[in-house]
Amino acid sequence: MTQKDSKETVLVVDDSEGTREVIRRNLEGAGYQVLGAPGVPEAIATMKQSPVDLVITDLKMPRVSGMDLVRHVRENYPNTEVMMITGYATVTSAVEAVKVGADEYLSKPFTDGELLGAVRRSLAKLRVRRAGRESGDAVKAPHGLAGESEAMQRVFRAISKAATTVATVLVTGESGTGKELVARAIHYSSVRSTSPFVPVNCGGIPEGLLESELFGYMKGAFTGAAETRAGFFQTAEGGTIFLDEIGETSQSMQVKLLRVLQDKEVCMVGDTRARNVDVRIIAATNKDLLARIKKGAFREDLFFRINVITIAVPPLRERGEDVLLLARRFAQRFAREYEKPTPEFTDRTLEAIRCYSWPGNVRELENLMQRLAVMQEESRIDVSDLPSHMRFAVKQSPDLTRSLAEVEAEYIRNVLSSVGGNKSRAAEVLGIDRKTLRKKLDAVSKPRAE
């Protein structure tokens, strides 16, 4: 056993004290540091307090199952391995355990050799992954982006690949996740970086003006067209045009965009001839385009044209410790901008920032840091300085015993609070229509029957 192995920490989660004790003696004898927890809530609390290299969890436990713990570890602790043990072994449970992220699966009773072999295999995988990151496998954040989570590392690798091609890119993700920053990173990492990057918010331009804005118009083409004017596509010649909210375009505009993608030509409003354009198209949407295709709101042929390369930008709640990294960066930036001392966050404040669900994503975090920089007189930020809906995020451990309806109700209230009670904006963030939101709000407000 090497010195490195002796420092590795294993958390054993089992409602049987006898099982925990047997595993503890075996692993401590092999040189590992061993922690114990009788259930999932206690395990989550332990992991918040102490770094853990490997979690060994029983499958069937009171209140919350080991499968839920595997999911929690995989979503929140990418540098921790997970091993499942059970006395109720079935092919189905083994397959499910592997699907949700368990690295090893042992059936009770197991021998000391089987246990130590599985532990060593799991920790060997962890050491290889960590060594790969330390040797340069981690991708440096490109232009304007920041993040160290595995979710963002995948985005950075996709940006790097997309920048080497001229293929059309579709960037997907919730509002506020930074889709335009991804598009800019692709452009400024490509051979087109010295040419224009032209962002267009398709949902922010009235339908009657979108065609003339995109393709330009000839003098006299319509009332008020006093001169010939180039459109965004001509302005982006040699560079990149970023079509944000492409899912908001009408069917007639989708036909015109399809023609541009197919023929590399645009026709100005009022003109009879098409003009060649050399423009790379990057599109973005916070909508489910496949669902819109089924409803007849988006053309399938256009979808396949823009969906050559897809980059899915994760929501902030799925980026782990990136939220603290971004909070500090935004705080430093606004402190410099307003010529104030860089704020210090208390531990409880950091916990609130980490636990909050961030329905508005990075944009909401940035706005909060700016508000604190403007409004705070003291450089020390405590949890009491945060908005009320964020202060409720401070808790010892996630309550995994609540019903889905309770979790949904709390999330809806938090989203509404984060957008100032604007129901249209809340419905957009939640990915539902206003009618569905009203029904859910009615359900939330109804008193429970005694």
Number of C-alpha atoms within 10 A of each C-alpha: 8 7 8 10 16 13 12 16 22 25 24 24 27 26 18 13 12 10 13 22 15 11 18 20 12 16 19 14 10 13 17 19 18 21 18 21 20 18 23 29 18 13 21 18 14 17 17 11 8 11 15 20 21 23 27 25 30 29 23 17 18 11 10 16 16 24 22 15 24 26 17 17 21 17 16 15 17 13 16 18 25 26 23 24 24 21 13 11 14 11 8 8 16 18 12 13 24 17 12 17 19 24 20 18 20 19 16 11 10 12 11 12 10 13 15 15 11 16 21 13 12 21 21 14 13 18 15 11 13 14 12 12 12 10 8 9 12 17 17 15 18 20 15 10 15 16 22 17 18 17 20 21 18 17 21 26 16 17 25 19 14 22 20 13 14 16 16 18 25 26 24 23 18 22 21 20 22 22 25 19 14 24 30 25 22 27 28 19 18 20 15 19 17 11 16 17 22 17 18 21 14 22 15 11 13 11 15 8 9 20 21 20 20 23 23 22 22 17 15 13 16 11 7 8 13 11 11 15 17 16 20 19 26 21 20 21 19 19 23 28 26 28 23 24 19 26 23 19 18 15 13 11 15 19 13 17 23 17 15 20 17 11 13 16 20 22 21 24 21 16 13 8 9 13 14 13 17 14 25 24 22 28 26 26 19 22 18 12 18 14 11 14 15 11 10 11 16 21 21 14 13 17 18 11 17 22 17 11 18 19 22 19 20 19 20 27 20 17 18 20 17 20 24 17 13 19 20 16 16 19 24 19 16 21 20 13 11 11 10 16 15 17 19 16 18 13 12 16 21 18 18 20 23 20 21 19 18 23 26 24 20 20 15 18 22 18 13 17 23 19 14 19 27 13 10 13 10 13 15 13 20 17 20 11 14 17 12 13 14 21 20 13 18 18 12 12 16 15 13 16 9 9 9 9 12 10 12 13 15 12 17 20 15 23 23 21 17 20 16 11 13 12 17 15 17 25 19 16 20 18 14 12 13 15 10 11 19 13 11 15 14 11 13 17 10 8 8 7 4 3
